[in-house]
Amino acid sequence: MGQNMTSLTEYLSQTQRGLYSRVFGADFLQKANYLSVANTTFNQTYGRKVWDAMNNRTVFWNALKKVAWGPTAGWVLRTERYIQAPRVRPVTETGTLPVVDVSTYTPIYALPKIIAGDFGAPIKSIFVNTLEGGMGDIVAMELQALERDFVKEINQELLAGSAYQAIGGSSDTAIVVPAALGKHFKLGDVWYWTDATDNGPKTPTTTGGGTVTAQSAGTVTVTSLVDTQSFAAGDVANVKSRAGLTSIDDICMEDNAAVGATYAHSDVYNLTYGSGRTAAGYGAGAYVGYNSGSGRDLSLTMLDTCIQKCREKGGEPKLILMGHDQYFKLERLLNAHQRYMGQEEFQVGVGDERTLPGTRTGLILSTYMGIPILPDADCPKSADTGGNVLGSNVFVLDTDYIEVATALQTTYIENRDFFALDKMIVRGLIYMMAELRVTRIDVQSKIADLNA
């Protein structure tokens, strides 16, 4: 009986060996490095939560009011009080009445733009990711990522830069801008370019010339222009029309926008420069503070001028938009003058519905002269005459006249028809149809050529 007795130590050892054998396999004791991280016997396991390592903030998009498109294709501006003689004037006791006259009305049209994004997932990948160690429902995960990317693209389109000076060129179909600024050239955009030597816009061909077909690291390819002279450093490329949403920078480029030492202008809606607007009148572009392509630091005087110009035209600034670089500069400016940013609640809502003042809703923002300040990382930047990227621009906006009109709400459709696709994949598509409407351009303003 004594021969069958097992010591406590041996019993525990046998139990442990049996446990390892069941968990790790029969050959566990033959391996000396099973628990090594570098060993491929055990797959490294990751959590099913996927963290997005990108900036998905969409500040400007969130701040704008959204409205239904409505049954119209535009709006009408009353652009002049009278044409020939004053119809409102002093009249003496026996004097004649004012001359009968009418106001001038200008119709403005803006058509909706389509924004779309899609993804695809092979059915094998869908199945494998449901197994242990997989990421789970890969279709739902890709859809979630696409939703973020979709709204981010909209925000970047709303803040796309409108005109940039070239740092070089290779032919009459390629212009080179700083790589960091190439993202402002969207596929399908129609761009003019201005020759620095003659300071006159080169006319695109009537068959879509000037349309962006590719952009890579700042090299922008467009369809051939009538003028076959090659692009060169110092020339300016400026937007004619957007394939996507019109940007607030396009709006503020309407008129006296000098890029570097070269003149440029955009052509939003149907306010064609020289015919649809009156220079320095009702339809003149937003006030733009440039410095001929030379960087300078933001000052309170620059901000005050923007606010003044807006009020002189009958507007009232509701929002100051800038990049984070200018936000910190402004804070240091105010601290140096022993003035401090105030705080105010920025009311949010849908369409014309707004939360009531005093209710505990909205965003608590810093203010300057009572105007809320919103920093957005997508805010467009300027570049100096040497092609060096400067700091972000600053916009002082009267948002009463700014809205995103939606013709088709954001819609998701999914295709699992493998015969139609001729592939064993599941495809998803998000799309919407909308446009940025700025019903009064002249009460907006911008400061450019600022140091970072």
PyMOL commands that set and color helices and strands:
alter all, ss='L'
color gray80, all
select helices_A, chain A and resi 2-4+8-24+28-30+59-63+123-128+138-158+179-184+248-252+300-312+324-336+399-401+418-421
alter helices_A, ss='H'
color red, helices_A
select strands_A, chain A and resi 65-68+74-80+104-109+113-122+163-165+168-171+174-176+190-194+201-202+212-216+219-222+236-241+257-259+262-264+287-289+319-322+342-346+349-350+353-354+363-368+371-375+381-383+389-392+394-397+402-415+425-438+445-447
alter strands_A, ss='S'
color yellow, strands_A
deselect
rebuild
show_as cartoon
